[in-house]
Amino acid sequence: MKPYIAVITDAFREALASRVLWLVLLGVLLFLAVLAPLGVRDEVTTQFKRFDVTSSQRLKSLLESSAKSTRDSAASRVVQALDPTIQTRLRDAGKANVDRLRTHEVLDGLNGLLDKQDWHDAELWKSTTRLSELRELDQADAETLSEEQLRRRNRLRLEAALPGAFHPRSGDSVRLRYAAFDFPDAFVVTRTQFLEILNKIALPLIVNLLLGVLGVFIAILVTGSIIPEMFQSGSLQLLLSKPISRSLLFLAKFIGGCSFVFVNITLMIVGLWLIVGFRLQIWNHNLLLCIPLFVFLFVVYYSVSAVAGLIWRNAIVSIAVTVIFWMACFLVDVTHELFDQLVAQPATITQLAQLDGELFAATRKGEVLRYDEEESKWQTLLETEFGSGTRALGPLALPESDQVLVAQISSGRFRQFSGSNDNLLLLSSREEWKPIDGIKLPPGSREMLAGSDGALIVYGTRGISRAAAGGLESEPSEKKDSGMFGGLMSMLQSETDGFTVISPPDLNLDTPMSVDAVPRSSSVVAYTRGRLIRLTAGEDRRLKIDREISLPGAANQRGAIAATSQHLMIAREDSGIEIYDLQTLEKLYDVDLDAASTPTELRAARDGGDRVAILFADKTVQVIDTSMGTSIPVSIPHQGSIAQLNWSDSNTLLIAYELDHVLALDLTDGSVQATWQPERGIWRWLQDWIVQPIHTVFPKPGELGETVEGIVIGEREIAAGPPSEVDLAYDRRVLKIWQPLVNCGIFTLLMLGCGCYYVSRQDF
């Protein structure tokens, strides 16, 4: 072994002799020295800031209506405690020559109440929805609370008095500091947000950019001459005169080139880990696992450089071939990503519905499709412009009226002021499935549900609305104001023609939220901000809160719910899957699943039954019997490629897989009742038979960045959006952790095997 150790040591010394290496070491030390003074200071979240406001319009409306009301309430007590000038402007809002309060003026007034204790009335606040943190602070003796805790309690009281106006924030905040200087208030975030920003954005970005790109490129420049110089006159003859294997000689030189890279990467990662631990108070031990990972990334590129050095025996050619390989990998990745974003993703089914044997679907692009059995392809019923950001609501089948309902929700820079609400569109066999204009949806509509009586139920941040099945088609009416100001006025309306707001005034639906209609019943269940609510309808069809519970855990957890006739299932991102009794809202089961992925959607059959289908972020499906809290033992095909699902009836599950294929699965015996397999177009054919095979066999060192992200985060899937804005059904991304490692590992072994074969057969 001594000869081989000597060869490794010699290769390491060659790398140390490079001036570039010493410049890199100096750069690493300077970077760590600049980063070292960065730190944090713990604070308590008290003051309201602009980004805490969910809706400025809602905040001002609550205060103005309370100022004008004669009824004593928590909100009116808040108004009475404000500055007299602000009170006057709130009461006179809407009058001529009276300027409406600006958001920052309202926030300044509310922040002024944080240091006062005389405006709170315990009896009035009992009727508000109080978070568990506020209830604990209210029960505590005021003399035992610190000044910051008293301010925190007042903030929570203001949030309870003005429901839905603010995003709930954790009480633990951190302020960034550099040396002895504090960053501005804009850099004050909750500790949870700080952990997410640091682990999911900052650290992966730093290590991927500095080590994955810049560091590896410099390492290739430094080590590119090690293998070619082995073939210089006199060097090779001296080495071959010793009783050593040519293949092991090549591998020893290769390992020597890798050893110095290991030293540099270790210095960078360990230094970063110590700074994050001591200065930011976050000891992320997973960061140390990036050391072997980035060494492995270098090994992939260096294997190409080493083999090129063997063949051409020239350092410049060796480096050039490696750069060409780098560019080829980048080109393959970019081409695959372009086809995925422009061909595959727009065609992916996001919603399914079936009516009298006809199959309908909505795509990620926002288009609405109907399957044409004769031509074996999807027929486009509603198109969208490329890049318009259109989102489809529905399709939703209403068998009672023999209609399928859809809506296309547009987005854009000035969408919120550009005209009024989005139109409902009706599809029926009587009109040969051509869309008929329906009534306009309420502002802020998120999803559509089918009522037990065939009515349409729509929910969003404005509440829950209902439209009778016979009144969905629009009627000619006089033209109303349009344009920016007409659109703004339509947003402020609580109801839309044809729809009736049926949610009670004391129900405030705030994101994250999820609502479902109870099968064969006029009841509705809702999850919003950590609360689970059951609502029942009276004779006038309006809902009232029948029962409500606060769920343990953070209130801003995204969740999804599904109701059967007897049970309620809820999945939250940090609390797993739970089953509750629908009548009492008592917890019955914690669903223990083998799946390691996060649920993104729950579906219950509309015609009753105890089954709920769960779609996971890794594109797998499980069906749960809510009466037992266990999974149904049925084999579901195409696991890992399932895009969407829905129920045809209580025993038949529609499953969309491989982007736009659909099958009907009988859950009683696991048989496939029907399949819908459209023919591929030219672009899909290119993707499936050319782009995808090349991407599969080609090495993917660029995707090792996702492996780094998964290691640093400690999770295999992440949410692409903030918890306060989306629910579980949106923006989930499964990280590719093991695939790049296996792919690049096989490629590296093949390259080193070729190098060993070449050096053993070549006559030097």
Summary of the structure (lengths in Angstrom):
residues: 764
radius of gyration: 31.3
end to end distance: 23.3
largest distance: 102.9
contacts: 2467
relative contact order: 0.08
helix: 42%
strand: 24%
